[in-house]
């Protein structure tokens, strides 16, 4: 249980650390329209249901929904995208305003806002009508205006973040917003962004961007490998064949159907040493529009990916993705590749070559629209906050999973994410008492994120104004403050048998409620030396008017590489003085006899 609690706190710490993180989102923005209807009869003209519209919902879609998720997760999101001067564009602006996204979209008269309209009955999608296609590209003037907006938004975010380089998220869904000149500008300006995330249907269009992370679907990943003309190996043994459409849909999960491999139970070599049948190169031909699973191990052909089916049951897309992560990183130039597998979760790989698998819960397709945007937003924010890759992958999958509970476009809020971690949002950043083991894990997480640690200790028996000012000053000396509290037994040994006045549970809870305190830990010993050894603070703080040289723990702290600071108390605000005043006041007022008790005694 303690380990699970420590893990939840580590994740919550990352969520807290990305608050206000500046993120610029650019790409294909669209409007999602949901029309909920009822049907209880068929029309006479055809065997089709007669629908009665009951409710209509509009939501941000595509790049706009990614920006909304960044904002609701706690980041500072700015959206740059072309939007039409139409009713759909007006509704999209309203969606962005409600979510707190900085709307820096570019008005494009004559170019309609892409819309995906879904008609539902009984929570089932009956049909979808799309408007907007790749032919709606920006004209030269539109490109110039979009590039100007990108440049201005980048500087606006940098200024708002005190000079910090913003994060960039590119959402290229093939609807014409990111034409070749825009892509070239983003590649050229790559150094202006600290972290770059790329979600593109055609990753080959983004060579040279060197993104921090790419999040292709399984179909997008296999298409990239096919176009790259990866090395092939001879096949042998039984094979399994996955039909793959020549052209993937512009959005949504990839649809792959399983069947017997063409030509019988055995496949032949994808290359021929004689040269009569050269291996495929570049785009698959119509006859090669498939992903083949054969008995040769794992290899890439012009048709996609192959895997050894003799490995037994359980061979799935996750196995395929894991085997090609290194090549996907090489072909995209990305530090991290996250291959999303729809309801099967995702496979993530980084520079260490260690694949990481995350899982999701299967849900109806109408529940999962936009879940990839939530995944992308959380993954980007976590990596921008310097979270370790396993933590970023875990938070991204959690953000995507908790959004799919109902029909509609998925949006994950920071509050939802913290609640899923069993930590209320108002206290997630300031946990109550933690154990020593948990504290060591938390400190390691903070250190990995580059944060400096301030440490102090004391009895804190009666919390007063002097304590609060002292702790606020201590917190200002670093990035987080750890307060070690003497146990009840330790306080009795140090202060006498009539102390503490308040038990350690109360003292710790009050300290943890202060906004300046990050973590609270109890120690049983009379000295915090063991905790100092474990935490290795950058700054050790004590209260008092004496110089740091007289602090007993000073030699230990300095040996561990830290510095020692002493902070003065507020006059006449010591715990002992407060307790003495309370006792003196109590003695001045003699309690009156309990008349009701005397009367009751006589009557009995």
Order of alpha helices (4+ residues) and beta strands (2+ residues): alpha-beta-beta-beta-alpha-beta-beta-alpha-beta-beta-beta-beta-alpha-beta-alpha-beta-beta-alpha-beta-beta-beta-beta-beta-alpha-alpha-beta-beta-beta-alpha-alpha-alpha-beta-alpha-beta-alpha-beta-alpha-alpha-beta-alpha-beta-alpha-beta-alpha-alpha
